[in-house]
Amino acid sequence: MSGRRPVSKSATSTVDSTAGSAGSVLVNAVASERLSDRDLALNETDDDESTVFASTTDVTTTRSTQNASRSTKPRHWTPSQYLARVQGGRPELTGSSSVPRIIEFMDASEFSAHKDTGISMDTPLFQPTPSVIAFQGYTPREPQDVTVRLRNVDKVARRVKVIPPQSPYFTLITPAIAAQKVAPGMEVEYTVRFLAEETKDYAEELICITEREKFVLPITAVGARPCLDLADTVNFATCPVKHPSKKILFVRNVGREEANFTLTTSAPFSVSPPTGHLPVGGNIQLELIFTPKRLGSHTSELLLQYGNGEMVAVALYGAAEDVNVRLDKSSLLLESTYITQSCQRTVKVVNRSSIIAKFCWRAVATEVG
């Protein structure tokens, strides 16, 4: 209900009848790999079709970055995703093991007698772990290593070769058995060493070449960033319609850099303060308000934008329902009276809810209050 006068439990009003009167980037740059047609050179050496790799110096790679303006829409992280990205512990535990991106297919019959395989064309013959190599929480001029395991998922022995990254900050340590075939189900291990000169973001890619395809393993190193420890979702549950419901959030900067941030959301949600500054380890109190104007469910996002332009989105949920505020009578019968005289009847507004209800009287239902 809307109005101007608070009523705690009940209110009594007198109705007079007088005769004769009427009443509201990460823009991710996408790396494109164009490789020579024969990065993987295999030659038959004996009757059992054993093969060897050509020298790494015979491999020519061309790395180019596509225009970063391909997409102007920034990426919205969830708070937990952003926290994992900024504050990851051991780097090898932060990489994912999803299917890597295949950039080129080759004719396996040119390199092996075992052309047919039961492995889907969407899946490389070697499964990498992790498939995204992430370095986080690093210190400049202190090396960090990540072990990359390539497991042969085919039913026959296969070879795989990894092209060293061109960046001077990343080094590939190749095992002694890298040129040998890998038995089915077995792994070969490579080590990626990262040595940063300063605290900033770094990006590179490893090119892995099997007898059938070439695929990419992204390498990322995330520099110091601010990070507010928000929840991924805020649920107001069921609240009274046309009544503000509040939630207080205590937020701390758990990142490694001071935070300048802006908070925005859309109706029926609001947030205060809309901007803020937090030093490392500092905390702030945020007030979220849910004021639904209609019954039913409501959803929105609380967008947190850091000074570096990166954005974090918190999902907001709420539902609105009527509360138990009613009149003690559904109708009033006013008796006839003489001209210039009046008669009165009494009606009560009864509030049986747990909130203070505000109300006002209107002459007709369509009148704007």
C-alpha positions as CSV (number, residue, x, y, z in Angstrom):
1,M,0.0,0.0,0.0
2,S,1.2,3.6,-0.5
3,G,0.4,6.6,1.5
4,R,1.4,9.2,4.1
5,R,0.4,8.1,7.6
6,P,1.9,5.1,9.5
7,V,-0.4,2.7,11.2
8,S,1.0,0.1,13.6
9,K,-1.9,-2.2,14.3
10,S,-5.2,-0.5,13.6
11,A,-6.5,2.8,12.5
12,T,-10.1,4.2,12.7
13,S,-11.4,6.7,10.1
14,T,-14.7,8.5,9.9
15,V,-16.5,8.8,6.5
16,D,-18.7,11.8,6.2
17,S,-21.6,12.1,3.8
18,T,-22.9,15.6,3.1
19,A,-26.0,16.0,1.0
20,G,-25.4,18.1,-2.2
21,S,-21.6,17.4,-2.3
22,A,-19.4,14.7,-4.0
23,G,-16.2,13.3,-2.7
24,S,20.1,0.1,-15.2
25,V,36.3,-5.1,-20.9
26,L,37.1,-7.3,-20.5
27,V,37.5,-7.2,-23.7
28,N,39.1,-10.4,-24.3
29,A,41.6,-10.3,-27.1
30,V,41.4,-13.5,-29.1
31,A,44.7,-15.0,-30.2
32,S,44.8,-16.4,-33.7
33,E,47.2,-19.0,-34.6
34,R,48.3,-19.6,-38.2
35,L,50.8,-22.4,-38.6
36,S,52.7,-23.9,-41.4
37,D,51.1,-26.8,-43.2
38,R,53.7,-29.3,-41.9
39,D,54.6,-28.4,-38.4
40,L,54.6,-32.1,-37.7
41,A,57.0,-34.0,-39.9
42,L,57.0,-37.8,-39.5
43,N,58.9,-40.3,-41.5
44,E,58.7,-44.1,-41.6
45,T,61.9,-45.8,-40.4
46,D,61.0,-49.5,-40.2
47,D,58.3,-52.1,-40.9
48,D,56.3,-51.4,-37.8
49,E,55.6,-47.9,-39.0
50,S,57.6,-46.3,-36.1
51,T,58.0,-42.5,-36.7
52,V,60.1,-39.6,-35.6
53,F,59.6,-35.9,-35.3
54,A,61.4,-33.4,-37.4
55,S,63.6,-30.9,-35.6
56,T,61.8,-28.1,-33.8
57,T,63.8,-25.6,-35.8
58,D,61.8,-26.8,-38.9
59,V,58.6,-25.6,-37.3
60,T,57.6,-22.1,-38.3
61,T,54.8,-20.4,-36.4
62,T,53.1,-17.1,-37.0
63,R,51.4,-15.6,-34.0
64,S,49.1,-12.7,-34.5
65,T,46.5,-11.1,-32.2
66,Q,43.1,-10.2,-33.7
67,N,41.7,-6.7,-33.2
68,A,40.7,-6.3,-29.6
69,S,37.8,-4.2,-30.7
70,R,36.0,-7.2,-32.1
71,S,33.7,-7.0,-29.1
72,T,33.0,-3.9,-27.0
73,K,30.9,-5.8,-24.5
74,P,32.9,-6.3,-21.2
75,R,32.9,-9.7,-19.6
76,H,31.0,-10.0,-16.4
77,W,32.7,-12.3,-13.9
78,T,30.9,-13.7,-10.9
79,P,32.6,-12.7,-7.6
80,S,33.9,-16.2,-7.0
81,Q,35.3,-16.5,-10.5
82,Y,37.0,-13.2,-10.1
83,L,38.4,-14.1,-6.7
84,A,39.7,-17.4,-8.1
85,R,41.3,-15.6,-11.0
86,V,43.0,-13.0,-8.8
87,Q,43.8,-15.0,-5.7
88,G,44.5,-18.5,-6.9
89,G,46.9,-20.6,-4.8
90,R,49.2,-23.1,-6.5
91,P,49.1,-22.1,-10.2
92,E,48.8,-25.7,-11.5
93,L,45.6,-26.1,-9.5
94,T,43.9,-23.1,-11.1
95,G,43.9,-24.4,-14.7
96,S,40.9,-26.1,-16.1
97,S,40.8,-29.5,-17.9
98,S,38.2,-28.7,-20.6
99,V,38.6,-29.7,-24.2
100,P,41.3,-27.5,-25.8
101,R,40.8,-25.5,-29.0
102,I,41.8,-27.3,-32.1
103,I,43.3,-24.9,-34.8
104,E,44.2,-27.3,-37.6
105,F,43.7,-30.9,-38.8
106,M,46.2,-33.0,-40.7
107,D,46.1,-36.2,-42.6
108,A,47.2,-38.8,-40.1
109,S,48.0,-41.3,-42.8
110,E,51.0,-39.2,-43.8
111,F,52.6,-39.7,-40.4
112,S,51.3,-43.1,-39.2
113,A,49.9,-46.4,-40.4
114,H,47.1,-46.0,-37.8
115,K,44.9,-43.5,-39.6
116,D,41.6,-44.7,-38.1
117,T,40.9,-43.8,-34.5
118,G,37.9,-44.0,-32.2
119,I,38.5,-40.5,-30.8
120,S,36.1,-37.8,-31.9
121,M,37.4,-35.1,-34.2
122,D,36.4,-32.6,-31.5
123,T,38.8,-34.1,-29.1
124,P,42.6,-34.2,-29.5
125,L,44.5,-37.5,-29.4
126,F,46.3,-36.2,-26.3
127,Q,44.3,-34.9,-23.4
128,P,46.1,-32.0,-21.6
129,T,45.9,-31.3,-17.9
130,P,45.4,-28.5,-17.3
131,S,44.1,-27.1,-20.6
132,V,44.5,-23.5,-19.4
133,I,47.8,-22.7,-17.7
134,A,47.2,-20.0,-15.1
135,F,49.9,-18.2,-13.0
136,Q,48.4,-16.2,-10.1
137,G,49.8,-14.5,-7.1
138,Y,53.2,-14.4,-8.6
139,T,56.2,-12.3,-7.4
140,P,58.3,-10.5,-10.1
141,R,61.7,-12.1,-10.7
142,E,60.8,-15.2,-8.9
143,P,60.3,-18.2,-11.2
144,Q,57.1,-20.3,-11.0
145,D,56.6,-23.7,-12.7
146,V,53.5,-25.5,-13.9
147,T,53.5,-29.1,-15.0
148,V,51.5,-29.9,-18.1
149,R,50.5,-33.5,-18.7
150,L,49.6,-34.8,-22.1
151,R,47.8,-38.2,-21.9
152,N,47.4,-40.4,-25.0
153,V,43.6,-41.2,-25.1
154,D,43.9,-43.3,-28.3
155,K,44.2,-47.1,-28.5
156,V,47.6,-47.1,-30.2
157,A,50.9,-45.4,-29.4
158,R,51.1,-41.9,-30.7
159,R,53.6,-39.0,-30.7
160,V,53.1,-35.4,-29.6
161,K,55.3,-32.3,-29.9
162,V,54.9,-29.0,-28.1
163,I,56.3,-25.8,-29.6
164,P,58.1,-23.5,-27.1
165,P,56.4,-20.2,-26.5
166,Q,58.0,-17.1,-28.2
167,S,57.6,-14.9,-25.1
168,P,60.8,-14.3,-23.1
169,Y,58.8,-14.6,-19.9
170,F,57.7,-18.2,-20.5
171,T,60.1,-21.2,-21.0
172,L,59.2,-24.7,-22.0
173,I,61.2,-27.5,-20.3
174,T,61.0,-30.6,-22.5
175,P,61.4,-34.1,-21.1
176,A,64.0,-36.5,-22.5
177,I,61.4,-38.8,-23.8
178,A,59.5,-36.1,-25.8
179,A,60.6,-37.6,-29.2
180,Q,59.3,-41.1,-28.3
181,K,55.9,-42.6,-28.8
182,V,53.5,-42.5,-25.9
183,A,51.7,-45.7,-25.1
184,P,47.9,-45.7,-24.8
185,G,46.7,-44.3,-21.5
186,M,50.2,-43.0,-20.6
187,E,51.4,-39.4,-20.2
188,V,54.3,-37.2,-21.1
189,E,55.1,-34.3,-18.9
190,Y,56.2,-30.8,-19.9
191,T,57.1,-27.9,-17.6
192,V,56.2,-24.3,-18.3
193,R,58.4,-21.8,-16.3
194,F,57.2,-18.2,-15.8
195,L,59.6,-15.4,-14.8
196,A,57.9,-12.0,-14.6
197,E,59.8,-8.7,-14.7
198,E,56.9,-6.7,-13.2
199,T,53.4,-7.2,-11.8
200,K,51.1,-7.1,-14.8
201,D,49.1,-9.4,-17.0
202,Y,50.9,-11.7,-19.4
203,A,49.5,-14.0,-22.1
204,E,50.9,-16.6,-24.4
205,E,50.0,-19.9,-26.0
206,L,51.5,-23.4,-26.3
207,I,51.0,-25.1,-29.7
208,C,50.7,-28.9,-29.3
209,I,51.0,-31.1,-32.4
210,T,49.7,-34.6,-32.6
211,E,49.6,-37.0,-35.6
212,R,46.1,-35.7,-36.4
213,E,45.7,-32.1,-35.2
214,K,47.2,-29.0,-33.7
215,F,45.6,-27.5,-30.6
216,V,46.3,-24.6,-28.3
217,L,46.9,-24.4,-24.6
218,P,46.5,-20.8,-23.4
219,I,48.9,-19.4,-20.8
220,T,47.8,-16.5,-18.6
221,A,49.5,-14.7,-15.7
222,V,47.3,-12.3,-13.7
223,G,48.9,-9.3,-12.0
224,A,47.9,-7.6,-8.8
225,R,44.2,-6.5,-8.7
226,P,41.7,-5.3,-6.2
227,C,39.0,-7.9,-5.2
228,L,35.9,-7.3,-3.1
229,D,34.6,-10.5,-1.4
230,L,31.0,-10.3,-2.5
231,A,28.6,-13.2,-2.7
232,D,27.6,-14.6,-6.1
233,T,23.9,-14.1,-5.3
234,V,21.8,-12.0,-2.9
235,N,18.3,-13.4,-2.3
236,F,15.7,-11.2,-0.6
237,A,13.3,-14.1,-0.5
238,T,9.6,-13.0,-0.2
239,C,9.0,-9.4,0.9
240,P,6.0,-7.1,1.2
241,V,5.0,-5.3,-2.0
242,K,5.5,-1.6,-2.1
243,H,7.7,-1.8,1.0
244,P,11.5,-1.4,1.1
245,S,13.4,-4.4,2.4
246,K,17.1,-4.0,3.2
247,K,20.2,-6.2,3.3
248,I,23.5,-5.1,4.7
249,L,26.6,-6.5,3.1
250,F,30.0,-6.2,4.8
251,V,32.6,-6.2,2.0
252,R,36.4,-6.4,2.3
253,N,39.1,-5.8,-0.2
254,V,41.0,-9.2,-0.3
255,G,43.0,-8.3,-3.4
256,R,46.6,-7.0,-3.6
257,E,45.8,-3.5,-4.9
258,E,43.6,-0.7,-3.6
259,A,40.1,-0.7,-5.0
260,N,38.3,2.2,-6.7
261,F,34.9,0.9,-7.7
262,T,31.4,1.9,-8.9
263,L,28.2,0.0,-8.0
264,T,25.1,0.1,-10.2
265,T,21.8,-1.9,-10.4
266,S,18.3,-1.4,-11.7
267,A,14.8,-1.1,-10.2
268,P,13.3,-2.5,-8.0
269,F,16.8,-2.8,-6.4
270,S,19.1,0.0,-5.3
271,V,22.5,0.2,-3.6
272,S,24.3,2.6,-1.4
273,P,26.9,3.9,-1.6
274,P,27.2,3.9,-5.4
275,T,31.0,4.5,-5.4
276,G,33.8,3.8,-3.0
277,H,37.5,3.4,-2.3
278,L,39.0,0.6,-0.3
279,P,42.7,0.1,0.6
280,V,44.1,-3.5,0.7
281,G,42.5,-5.2,3.6
282,G,39.9,-2.4,4.1
283,N,36.2,-3.0,4.5
284,I,33.0,-1.2,3.8
285,Q,29.3,-1.6,4.5
286,L,26.9,-1.8,1.5
287,E,23.2,-1.4,1.8
288,L,21.0,-3.2,-0.8
289,I,17.3,-2.2,-0.9
290,F,14.5,-4.1,-2.6
291,T,11.3,-2.1,-3.2
292,P,8.9,-4.0,-5.5
293,K,6.1,-2.1,-7.0
294,R,4.2,-5.2,-8.2
295,L,3.6,-8.7,-7.1
296,G,5.7,-11.6,-8.3
297,S,9.4,-12.5,-8.8
298,H,12.0,-9.9,-9.6
299,T,15.6,-10.4,-10.8
300,S,18.4,-8.0,-11.6
301,E,22.2,-7.7,-11.3
302,L,24.5,-5.7,-9.1
303,L,27.3,-4.6,-11.3
304,L,30.7,-3.8,-9.6
305,Q,33.1,-2.0,-11.9
306,Y,36.7,-1.6,-10.8
307,G,38.9,1.3,-11.8
308,N,40.7,-0.9,-14.3
309,G,37.4,-1.4,-16.2
310,E,36.8,-5.1,-15.1
311,M,33.3,-5.9,-14.1
312,V,31.8,-8.3,-11.6
313,A,28.1,-9.2,-11.6
314,V,26.1,-10.3,-8.5
315,A,22.7,-11.9,-9.2
316,L,19.8,-10.3,-7.3
317,Y,16.6,-12.1,-6.5
318,G,13.4,-11.2,-4.7
319,A,9.7,-11.9,-4.7
320,A,6.8,-9.6,-3.6
321,E,3.5,-10.6,-2.0
322,D,0.6,-8.8,-0.4
323,V,0.6,-8.5,3.4
324,N,-2.3,-8.8,5.7
325,V,-3.6,-5.3,5.8
326,R,-7.4,-5.0,5.4
327,L,-10.5,-3.1,6.1
328,D,-12.9,-4.4,8.7
329,K,-15.8,-3.8,6.4
330,S,-16.1,-4.3,2.6
331,S,-18.9,-1.7,2.2
332,L,-20.5,1.2,4.0
333,L,-24.2,2.1,3.9
334,L,-24.8,5.8,4.6
335,E,-28.3,6.6,5.7
336,S,-30.3,9.3,4.0
337,T,-30.1,12.7,5.6
338,Y,-31.4,16.2,5.2
339,I,-29.8,18.9,2.9
340,T,-26.9,20.6,4.6
341,Q,-26.8,17.8,7.2
342,S,-24.3,14.9,7.4
343,C,-24.2,11.3,8.7
344,Q,-21.1,9.3,9.7
345,R,-19.9,5.7,9.6
346,T,-16.7,4.3,11.0
347,V,-14.3,1.9,9.2
348,K,-11.1,0.4,10.5
349,V,-7.9,-0.4,8.7
350,V,-6.4,-3.4,10.4
351,N,-2.7,-4.2,10.0
352,R,-1.9,-7.9,10.9
353,S,1.5,-7.9,9.3
354,S,4.9,-7.4,10.8
355,I,5.6,-4.1,9.0
356,I,4.4,-0.6,9.4
357,A,1.8,0.0,6.6
358,K,1.4,3.4,5.0
359,F,-1.9,4.3,3.3
360,C,-4.0,7.1,2.1
361,W,-7.7,7.6,1.2
362,R,-8.8,8.2,-2.4
363,A,-12.2,9.3,-3.7
364,V,-12.0,6.9,-6.6
365,A,-9.8,3.8,-7.4
366,T,-8.2,5.4,-10.5
367,E,-7.1,8.6,-8.6
368,V,-3.4,9.1,-8.5
369,G,-2.1,9.5,-5.0
